[in-house]
Amino acid sequence: MYIKGTEQECLAYDAEVTAGENYTGGTIRWGEPIEIDGFNYMPVNDRYPTSLTTVSELPPQPDPDVEQ
């Protein structure tokens, strides 16, 4: 499941999860926003509920090797 929102909303959710998980070692943050067609997506962590819009999967992404 993914949050679908603005880059700022996704970054705020990442900051909440990262702070709550107190990552050490190689992992320093929950994730990075994934931009597709003007929307940003962030994986949902089940331990951190959100009121933001969620989707079950990412939308299809254009193949960068295929000319549009």
MOPE-V591441 format. One record per pair of residues at least 24 apart in sequence whose ideal C-beta (glycine too) atoms are under 8 Angstrom apart, sorted by the first residue. I is the first residue (numbers start at 0). J is the second residue. D is the distance in Angstrom with one decimal. If there is no record, write none. Layout:
I:J:D
I:J:D
This chain:
0:42:7.5
0:43:4.4
0:53:5.3
0:54:7.2
0:55:5.8
1:33:7.9
1:40:4.3
1:41:6.3
1:42:5.8
1:43:6.3
1:53:6.5
1:54:5.4
1:55:7.9
1:56:7.3
1:57:6.1
2:40:6.6
2:41:4.6
2:42:7.9
2:43:5.9
2:49:5.9
2:51:4.8
2:52:7.0
2:53:5.8
3:38:5.5
3:39:7.5
3:40:5.7
3:51:7.4
3:52:4.7
3:53:6.8
3:54:5.2
4:38:7.4
4:39:6.0
4:41:7.7
4:51:5.0
4:52:6.4
5:39:6.1
6:32:5.2
6:34:7.3
6:39:4.7
8:39:7.4
8:51:5.8
9:39:4.6
9:40:7.1
9:41:4.0
12:41:5.6
12:47:7.3
12:49:6.0
12:51:7.0
13:41:6.2
15:47:6.0
16:44:4.8
16:46:7.9
16:47:5.0
19:46:7.4
19:47:6.4
20:44:7.8
33:57:6.8
35:60:5.7
